[in-house]
């Protein structure tokens, strides 16, 4: 009887272990786990050639970009996404049909602004525009929602900028979440004061 009980306990432990492994694998596929830094950046061989290490890999950037584009399609938007390295160079860029030159440019501007300031362009807009009006170019920064720094294990590995849609920041965040795992909550949108331009409508994004 003791041997049977011991065998039963072992069988249950193995069953639970298998279930946990399956759940973990499924959770990873859904972006429930954070991607380790070494899997998000360029390889050791590439780092030796580039003389830099903590730089987002093109594979990671492509996964982020494709997830962002899928989010845009599901929400019936057309967007442009730009992902840049810590040095400010483009790693991945994609333009959906129907985008204007302004949309393409602003996606890059937002990524650069998020990179240089180590903060979301939404947060920067709230800091600099107390009346809630949409702020454009200031000191070579583009303060419009849609740009996010890409941070893994507290290391900045790049930045993403999205332009052209009505939910640019949400699109960028969806891409990061799908490829890297859970992200910090987005900053709540501030309602413009009564009588200010755009008080009755959502601030436009470009």
N, C-alpha and C positions, 0 to 999 in steps of 0.2 A: 504493500500500500504506500509505503514511504517512497519507494522508487517511482511509482506511478505519479505521485504528487510532485516529486522533483522533476520528472520529465515534463509534466504539464506546465510547471512554472517556467522551465526553460523554453518550451514551445511558445508560451505567451510572451515572454521577453523578446524572442526573435520576431514574433508577429508584430509586436508594438514597434520594434526597431525598424522593421520594414515599412510599416505605415508611416512612421515619422520621416523616413528617408524619402518616401514618395511624396509626402506633403511638402517637404522642403524643396524638392525638385520642382513641384508644381508652383510653389510660392515664388521661387526664383524666376520661373518663366513669366509670372505675372508682375514682376518688379517689386515683390514684397521684401526682398533682401537687397542690401546695398552691395554694389559691385566693388570689389577690392581695388585699391589704387593701381596695383601692378597690372590689372587686367584692363584698365581704362587708358593707360598711357602707352607711349611708343615702346618698342622692344629695346633690350639692352644694346643690340647691334645697331639699331637705328639711332639710339641716343649717343653711341660712341661716334657716329658719323656726324650727327647734328650738333654735338657738344652741348647737349641739353637733355634733361631726363624727364622732368615732370610736365610733359606736353601731351595733350590729348591725341590718341591715335586716330588715324583716318577711319578705321573700322568702327570705333566708338562714336565718332562724329557722324558717320553715315547712319548708324542705328538711331541716334538721336534725331537726325534730320528726317529720316523716313517715318519715324513715329510721329513727329510733328506734322508732316504732310498728311499722314493718315488722319490725324485729329482734325486738320483743316477740312479734309474731304467729308468727314462725318458731320461736320458742322456747316457744310456748304459754303466754305470760304476758299478764296484763292490767296496764297501767301508766298512770300519769299523767305527763305531761312538761310542765315549765314552763321557758320561756326568758325571761330578763330583760335589760334594758339596763344599762349601767354606772351609771345612776342608780337602779337597783333596780325599775324599773317593768316590768310584764309586756309582752312583745312578742308572745309566742305561748304558748298553753296548750291542751293536748288531753287529754281524759279518755276512756279506753277503757271499754266497758261492764263493769259489775261492780265498779267502784272504790268504796271507802268514803270518807267525808269525810276521814278521817285520811290516806289515801293522797294525796288531792288537796292537802291542806295541807302535808304533808311534802315533796312535790315542790317546792313554792315555797320552803319553809324551806331545803332543801338548796341550791337555786340561790342564795338570798340569802347563805347561809353561805360558799359557794364564792366568791361575788363579793366579800364584805367581807374575806375572808382571802386572796384571790388564790391559793387552793390547793384541791385536791380535798378533799371532806369525808372521804374514806377516810384521807387523810394526816393530817388534823386529829384523826380518831378515834384513830389509832395514836399520835399525839403525846400525847394527853391521857388515854388509857386504857391504862396499862401492863399491866393484867391481861387485856386482850383482851375485856373485857365491853362490850356495846353501851352507848354513852353517849348520852343523850338531849339535853335542852336545857341549855346552859350559857352564861350571859351573852348571851342572845339568839342563840346559835348552835346549829345542829342538827347534831351530830356523828354522822352516820350515812352510810355509803357511798351514793353516788348523785348527788353534786353535783360539777360540774367548771367551772372558769373557761373562758371561750371566748377564746382568745388567737390573734391572727393577726399575723404579722410583729412579734412581741414587743409587740403592743398589745392591751390588754384591751378587748374590744368587747361583753362580756356574760357570762352564766353560764347553765348548764343544770342542772336538777334533775329527777330521775326517782324516783317513788315507786310502791309497790304490787307490784313484782315481786321475784323472787329474784336477779336479775342487773341491778340498777338502774344501777350504774356502767358495766357492760359495754354496756348499752343506750344510755346517754348517749354513750359513746365511739364506738359504732357510728354514731350519728347525726352526730357531729362529723366522723368519718373520711369518711363518704359525701358530706358537703356541702363540707368544707373541705380534705380531704386527710389524709395521715398525721399521727397524733397521737403525743405522747410515750407510752411504754409505761405501762400502768396499774401502780399500786403492788401488789406481791404481797400476798395476804391473809395476815394473821398468825393462826396457830393459837392458840387460847386455851390457857393452861396447864392441865395435868392437874388435874381436880377443879373447875375454874372453870365457872360456868354457860355452857352452849353449847359445851363442849369436844368433845362428840361430834357436834355438828351445825353447820352453817353459820349464822353470825349472821343473824337475821331482818332484813329490810329493809322499811321502810314508806314 
